[in-house]
Amino acid sequence: MSNRAIIHRLFGRNEFQTISVSTEIIAGITTFLTMAYIIFVNANILSAAGMDKTALTAITCLVSGIVTIVTGFVANAPIAMAPGMGLNAFFAYTLVINDKVPWPIALGIVFISGFVFLILTWAGFRQKLVEAVPQDLLNAIAVGIGIFIAFIGLQNMGLVIKNEATLVSVGALKQPVLIGLAGLLCMIVLEIWKIKGSLLIGIGLSTLISIILGDTALPKQVVSFNLNIAPIFAKIDILGALKIGFLAPVFTLMFMDLFDSIGSLLGLAKEAEMMDKNGKIPKLGVLLNLDALASMFGAICGTSTTTTYIESASGIESGGRTGLTSVITGLMFLLALVFVPLLTIVPAYATAPALIMVGFFMIGNISRINFKIPEIGFPSFLIIILIALSYSISTGLAFGFLSYTLIKLVQGKIKEIAPLMWLISLLCIVFFLV
């Protein structure tokens, strides 16, 4: 049997019988490059909690690589997982620094939240929560995430900056911004010409221009074998985390990850054409199981909650449709264990255009939302606008879901509210209170 035949047998989904191996590889590399920042950012954030930064860098690569490869093989989906942004900040700054929780116990809290998630998933609870959400709101999630991703890209490029008077404003057209815009123009033109790998080519072009203009220096070494993970690996304290005083942080982590992961999975599944004719994701249960197991595995290894990454959309928009995309992304993370010095030459403003393009692609779902009916249009609007402006998927979803239930209640249309939407709304209220 040929290599191509083996790949098709492993990853060929029914609706994609003729997958292009080259396209999947390009998509996997594109996803990796757009989320490779987590290797350094996660280490910087968690090191503030007193954890070893070098070990964190290696663990981030190891965990992201393993769980993403497993996702590719088990769920056959072009979705990558890694320690979540926002979740790592809650871990370091709220739990450890503010609440004085020792980081081994904080890892125990992450493990427990993942375990509870696993039980809820096995019971079918998380999947039923998703199925209770109206289709218009699901489309709004995809749009909101698209705008959120584009907003992050604009900031990484330097085109949108912080402004004390207006909160945000347009940044000066300095060299990094112009290089990023050149990459963005390249991606748009290649998309118009329908050339595969447009996002990856744009990232490469921006990086090359940056090197030529002297804005990015070549690394002093290409590889590094400093992979000591002993300072944080298996240092988790689960028994210490079982104290009743830690119920609040366990719930907070659960809620944040619940709606972050569900929101990301729904948005990505829609873009990757993983939904059936009824608007459901056949392998949602598998993906949710993997999401919970990834958090538990990450906690044991020594990192904060591991979850689905919305940057996977960059690979999906590059043509990734099967688990081969995830396997390639995961392998890139494992290779990064020794090639970290080389990866540092790809500046944030070089990958920023890819995020902006992903936002452009995902916002197309807005046409599927019926804004003429306020009872569904307004909650959709809240989800879209607050995911980006609050810088939190879970916060945007909480406002949207709660407003949907309240509007239906005021209208007297109680029978139109799915039973689990009541529970979702209650969870939203508890989240705001906590």
Secondary structure, 3 states (H helix, E strand, C coil): CCHHHHHHHHHCCCCCCCCCHHHHHHHHHHHHHHHCHHHHHHHHHHHCCCCCHHHHHHHHHHHHHHHHHHHHHHHCCCCCEEECCCHHHHHHHHHHHHCCCCHHHHHHHHHHHHHHHHHHHHCCHHHHHHHCCCHHHHHHHHHHHHHHHHHHHHHHHCCEEEECCCEEEECCCCHHHHHHHHHHHHHHHHHHCCCCCHHHHHHHHHHHHHHHCCCCCCCCCCCCCCCCCCCCCCCCCHHHHCCHHHHHHHHHHHHHHHHHHHHHHHHHHHHCCCCCCCCCCCCHHHHHHHHHHHHHHHHHHCCCCEEECCCHHHHHHCCCCCHHHHHHHHHHHHHHHHHHHHHCCCCHHHHHHHHHHHHHHHHHHHHHCCCCCHHHHHHHHHHHHHHHHCCCHHHHHHHHHHHHHHHHHHHCCHHHCCHHHHHHHHHHHHHHHC
